[in-house]
Amino acid sequence: MAIEFVAGPNVEGLAISEAVRADGFVFLSGLAGFGPDGEIISGGVVAETDRIMLDLKDILARAGLRLSDVVRVSVHLRSATDLDAFNDAYAKYFPKSKPARIATVAGLLHGGLLELEVIAHGPKPAQQEEK
C-alpha cells in the first residue's frame, strides 16, 4: 500500500501533514477555524464551521476529492450548547448524502470552539498517479 502525504500552506511548521492518502482513503488532520492570520476567527461556532469547511474543500481538492467523498467526520466541540448551531451550519455542506459522524465535547488546545477530523475516500486522479 502506497502512502502519500498531502501538505499545504496551512500546516504552519507543525509536525503533521494536512492529509495522508492510504489505499484510497484520505485521512485529514484536525481542522480548526483558523483565519489567514493564524488566529481563530471571530463570530462563534457557525463562523468557525464555515471557515473549517472552506479549508476542508481546499485540502480535498488538492487530493482530487470533493465533499461528496467524505465518509466520516468526528466533531469535537468545546461546549455541548453549540451542537445545534453547529448542526445547522454543517448541514448545508452535506445536503444529500451525509457522512457517518460522531460529536464529542472536549477541551480544545487551540482556543477554538470546535475541531473536525475527516476521512474521505476516492480514487487518486489520473494526473496524480505515480509513474
KOLDOLO-578427 format. One record per residue (C-alpha): z, y, x; residue in three letters; residue number from 1. Coordinates in nm, 4 decimals. Layout:
N
Z|Y|X|ALA|NUM
...
//
This chain:
131
0.0000|0.0000|0.0000|MET|1
-0.1064|0.3351|0.1424|ALA|2
0.1377|0.6235|0.1169|ILE|3
0.0157|0.9836|0.1118|GLU|4
0.2400|1.2870|0.1446|PHE|5
0.1413|1.5959|-0.0525|VAL|6
0.2750|1.9184|0.0920|ALA|7
0.2060|2.2712|-0.0146|GLY|8
0.3361|2.6219|0.0319|PRO|9
0.6480|2.5668|-0.1828|ASN|10
0.8334|2.3298|0.0492|VAL|11
0.9816|2.6253|0.2422|GLU|12
1.0721|2.4313|0.5541|GLY|13
1.2829|2.1731|0.3703|LEU|14
1.2836|1.8110|0.4837|ALA|15
1.0851|1.6997|0.1766|ILE|16
0.7315|1.6541|0.0545|SER|17
0.6384|1.8175|-0.2728|GLU|18
0.4985|1.4837|-0.3789|ALA|19
0.4280|1.1361|-0.2480|VAL|20
0.1428|0.9165|-0.3737|ARG|21
0.2020|0.5425|-0.3565|ALA|22
-0.0033|0.2733|-0.5297|ASP|23
-0.1427|0.5036|-0.7997|GLY|24
0.1895|0.6737|-0.8706|PHE|25
0.2731|1.0288|-0.7648|VAL|26
0.6455|1.0997|-0.7266|PHE|27
0.7344|1.4686|-0.7228|LEU|28
1.0411|1.6121|-0.5563|SER|29
1.2792|1.8089|-0.7750|GLY|30
1.1251|2.1196|-0.9275|LEU|31
1.3314|2.4301|-0.9942|ALA|32
1.2395|2.7712|-1.1329|GLY|33
1.1803|2.9481|-0.8028|PHE|34
0.9619|3.2560|-0.8086|GLY|35
0.7260|3.3641|-0.5304|PRO|36
1.0178|3.5387|-0.3558|ASP|37
1.2082|3.2089|-0.3198|GLY|38
1.4724|3.3105|-0.5744|GLU|39
1.5384|3.1528|-0.9145|ILE|40
1.3559|3.3651|-1.1703|ILE|41
1.5497|3.5514|-1.4369|SER|42
1.5075|3.5011|-1.8094|GLY|43
1.7023|3.1838|-1.8768|GLY|44
1.6092|2.8227|-1.9334|VAL|45
1.2792|2.8982|-2.1113|VAL|46
1.1530|3.1188|-1.8282|ALA|47
1.2624|2.8616|-1.5689|GLU|48
1.0907|2.5831|-1.7633|THR|49
0.7659|2.7801|-1.7806|ASP|50
0.7817|2.8516|-1.4064|ARG|51
0.8501|2.4860|-1.3254|ILE|52
0.5577|2.3741|-1.5399|MET|53
0.3278|2.6200|-1.3604|LEU|54
0.4332|2.4709|-1.0264|ASP|55
0.4050|2.1174|-1.1668|LEU|56
0.0462|2.1781|-1.2786|LYS|57
-0.0391|2.3150|-0.9326|ASP|58
0.1085|2.0168|-0.7480|ILE|59
-0.0554|1.7696|-0.9848|LEU|60
-0.3924|1.9433|-0.9424|ALA|61
-0.3654|1.9092|-0.5645|ARG|62
-0.3060|1.5372|-0.6201|ALA|63
-0.6076|1.5214|-0.8546|GLY|64
-0.3934|1.4791|-1.1670|LEU|65
-0.3033|1.6680|-1.4854|ARG|66
-0.0029|1.6985|-1.7140|LEU|67
-0.1511|1.4192|-1.9250|SER|68
-0.0982|1.1878|-1.6246|ASP|69
0.2802|1.2423|-1.6271|VAL|70
0.4578|0.9195|-1.7230|VAL|71
0.8262|1.0024|-1.6667|ARG|72
1.0410|1.3147|-1.6453|VAL|73
1.4074|1.3404|-1.5525|SER|74
1.5645|1.6666|-1.6665|VAL|75
1.8835|1.7928|-1.5058|HIS|76
2.0446|2.0784|-1.6976|LEU|77
2.3393|2.2831|-1.5817|ARG|78
2.4637|2.3080|-1.9421|SER|79
2.4103|2.0884|-2.2469|ALA|80
2.3919|2.4053|-2.4556|THR|81
2.0476|2.4726|-2.3014|ASP|82
1.8959|2.1460|-2.4281|LEU|83
1.7450|2.2848|-2.7498|ASP|84
1.5850|2.5828|-2.5739|ALA|85
1.4552|2.3545|-2.3003|PHE|86
1.3111|2.1098|-2.5554|ASN|87
1.1254|2.3913|-2.7323|ASP|88
0.9786|2.5232|-2.4067|ALA|89
0.8945|2.1745|-2.2739|TYR|90
0.7279|2.0523|-2.5949|ALA|91
0.4414|2.2999|-2.5696|LYS|92
0.3280|2.1351|-2.2439|TYR|93
0.3153|1.7868|-2.3953|PHE|94
0.1822|1.8386|-2.7496|PRO|95
0.0367|1.4874|-2.7860|LYS|96
0.1323|1.2020|-2.5573|SER|97
0.4829|1.2584|-2.4310|LYS|98
0.6193|1.1129|-2.1066|PRO|99
0.9274|0.8948|-2.1047|ALA|100
1.2233|1.1229|-2.0401|ARG|101
1.5939|1.1423|-1.9757|ILE|102
1.8134|1.4519|-1.9748|ALA|103
2.1456|1.4830|-1.7967|THR|104
2.3972|1.7555|-1.7314|VAL|105
2.4523|1.8070|-1.3603|ALA|106
2.5843|2.0509|-1.1057|GLY|107
2.2740|2.2034|-0.9516|LEU|108
2.2680|2.3153|-0.5903|LEU|109
2.0095|2.5918|-0.6093|HIS|110
2.1652|2.8183|-0.8750|GLY|111
1.9109|2.7477|-1.1464|GLY|112
1.9683|2.6273|-1.4984|LEU|113
1.7533|2.3151|-1.4669|LEU|114
1.5626|2.0903|-1.2331|GLU|115
1.2898|1.8371|-1.3143|LEU|116
1.1922|1.5157|-1.1401|GLU|117
0.8456|1.3934|-1.2335|VAL|118
0.6443|1.0748|-1.1907|ILE|119
0.2713|1.0765|-1.2657|ALA|120
0.0124|0.8023|-1.2442|HIS|121
-0.3594|0.8107|-1.1911|GLY|122
-0.6376|0.7195|-0.9523|PRO|123
-0.6911|0.9163|-0.6381|LYS|124
-1.0001|1.1355|-0.6845|PRO|125
-1.3093|1.0064|-0.5038|ALA|126
-1.3392|1.3134|-0.2804|GLN|127
-0.9855|1.2491|-0.1523|GLN|128
-1.0462|0.8809|-0.0727|GLU|129
-0.9733|0.7897|0.2879|GLU|130
-1.2653|0.6663|0.4949|LYS|131
//
